[in-house]
Amino acid sequence: EQFDFYNGGGLDVCFLGMAQVTASGDVNVTRLGDRLTGPGGFIDISQCTKRVNLLGSFTTGGLQVEIHDGELQIVQEGSIKKFVTSVPEVTFSGSQALRRGQIVRYITERCVF
């Protein structure tokens, strides 16, 4: 019944993690290097929710940040970029979300797209 609720558009807004993102808004959360992870309810939730907020850091793999006087300081940049030219697997399609009329935000510690 829970997934029927998600698939039926029962959520107004959702907040989900993102592993990799392309300039066209495609998101990968399932194939990370040699690791293949199940998306859980990611697909069910993200496909039918009107407002989708995808959250993650700009880089990973050693990223260290601090906040001083209300400003973000990058102490050490991560070694792995999360915003890439292509993804090995599309778990969320930016172009299909646009066609469905979804409002999508990509939120990092540095900015909101």
N, C-alpha and C positions, 0 to 999 in steps of 0.2 A: 504493500500500500504506500510505503514511503516513496518508492521510485515512481509510482503512478502519480503521486503528488508533484514530484519534480518534473516529470515528463509532461504533465498537464499544465505546466506554467504556474504552479502554485506559489513559487517564490517571486517576490518583486525585485529583490536584489540579492546578490551573492558575493562572497569574498573568497577567492581561491588562490592557491599558490601557482607560480609559473617557474619553469626551469629554463626554457629557452624561448626567445621571441624573435620573429623576423620583422622587417620594416612593413610588411603587409598585414601584420597583426596575427600571423599564425603562431600558435603556441604548442610546444612539446613538453609534456610532463611524463612521458612513458618510456622513452629510450634515451638513457643517459650514458654515453660511452658504450661500454660493453654490457651495461646493466639494463635489463628490461623490467620495468615495474608496472604493475597494474594501475590503471587510472582511478580505481575505486568508483565513486559516484561522480567524478569530475565531469565526464561527458554528459551524463543525465542532468546534472545541475546546470552546467554552462550552456547547454543547447537551448533551453526553454525559459531561461530567466531574462527578464527585460533589461535589467542593469547588471552588468558583469564587471566586477573589479578583480583584476589579476595582480597579485602582489609578489614581489621578489626583489632581491638585491640586484644592483646593476652588474656586479661581477661576483664571483665566488672563488673558493680555494685560497684562503688566507686573507680575505678582505677584513680590514680592521678600521672601524670608524669611531669617532668621538664627537661629542657635542660640547663646544665652548662658547659661552656667551650667546647661546641660541643659534649658533651656526654649526653646520656639519663640517667636520674635518676628516679627510681621508688620510688615515695614518699609514695604512698599507693597502695598496690596490690588490684586488683579487687576481689570481693568475688565469682564471677561466672567464671569458666573456659570455654573458647570457643573452645579449642582443647580437644576433648572428644573421648572415645572409640567407641561410637556409637551415631547416631543421630535418633531422633524420626521420621524424614521424610527426604528422600533424594531428594533435589531439583536439585542438580548437582552431577553427578556420576563421580568420579575420574577415575575409570576403563574404563568407556565408552569414556571419553575424551581421554584417552591414545589410545584406539582402533581407534578413529577417527583421531588421529594424531595431536590433539590440544596441544599447548604449554600453560601450566597453571602455574601461579605463585600465591602463597599465601603470602600476604604481611601484616606484622604487624609493630607496632612501634619498635619491637625488632629485627626482622629478616625477611628474605625472604626465602621461601621454594620453 
